[in-house]
Amino acid sequence: MKRLRSIAFLAGVLLLILSAVFLYVAMGALSDLRPAEDYEDRGVLTFRPYEVYPVQVENTGASGRDRRMHPTKTVYMVYYRAADGSGYKWSDKAYSRDHGRQVVEAGETVRRRVLSIPSDGTYITVEPEQTAESYTKGLWEKYTQIVGMATLYIVFYIIILSLSKLVRRLRKSRAEDGGTDHFHTSGASALERCSPEITEPRPR
């Protein structure tokens, strides 16, 4: 029973830490989220694969000693460029180097919508059916859901922790009260046993 309680406590603490991290990241993402007006729609373009390259990324799938020994891992990205010669590029993850080469050799094209950001001279690509409005709305809904769920768990954890402390205090208080009553009762009994017996004088 004690082992289950300790496991549950550790799991709750880990979830609390994860909730705090998710809350921090989501709040930062919401503050950095661009409004739809910042994007300029360049239309839907056709992208053709031209090369596959290895890329080092953080090894989030590992844990413990394995993650310390191998903090990064190699993934293979297939790079695409716009077929109209506009210079826009896009990349997609391949399952392996061989898979990436097969994609490049097949030359299968992909259609993506280009949303440019004139204020800083960059751009992003999204699915063809998406627009700047739907893209930003989707991100806003995603991050607000994360904020809501993380906040809900943190509040829930605080309530459970407060209730458990209250229950422990009540139990401790009852135990102390019971011990005091027992002391008074046993003390009175001992006093009666140790007191000399008082007898009434007999009439002469």
C-alpha positions, 0 to 999 in steps of 0.5 A: 500500500505504501509503495502504491502511494509513493508511486502515485505521489511521484507520478503526480509530481512528474505530471505537475512538472510537465504541466508547468513546462507545457504551460510555460511553452504554450504561453510563450508561443501564444505571445509570439503568435503572429496575427493573420494580417502579418502574412501575405498569401503567395498562392499554392505552388508545386514543389519538387524534391531535389535532395536528401540531407542528414540533419542533427536533431535533439534526441527526445525519444531517449531518456536517462543515461542513453539521452546523456550519452546521445543527446542528438540523433540523425534524421534525414530530410527531403528538400523540395523547391518550387517548380516555378523557379521562385526560389521557395523551398520546403523540407519533409522528414524521411523514414531513412536515407534510402526512403529519402533517395526513393522520394527524390528519384521518384520525383513526386511533386507536392502542393503547398501554400506559401505564406510570406512574412514581408516584415522580416523577409521570411515565409512558411508553407502550409497545406493547400487548403489552409489560409493565413486565418485558418493557420493562425486560428489552429495554432491559437486553439492548440496553444490555448487548449494546452494552457487550459489543460495544464492550468486545470491539472495544476489547480487540481494538484493544489486542491488534492495536496491541500485536502490531504494536508487537512486530513492529516492534521485532523487525524493528528488532532484526533489522535492527540485528543484521544491520548489526552482522554486516555491519560486523564482516565488512567490517571484517575484510576491510578489515583484511586488505587493509590489513595488510602481507603477512608472508613467511617468511624463506628458508633460506640 
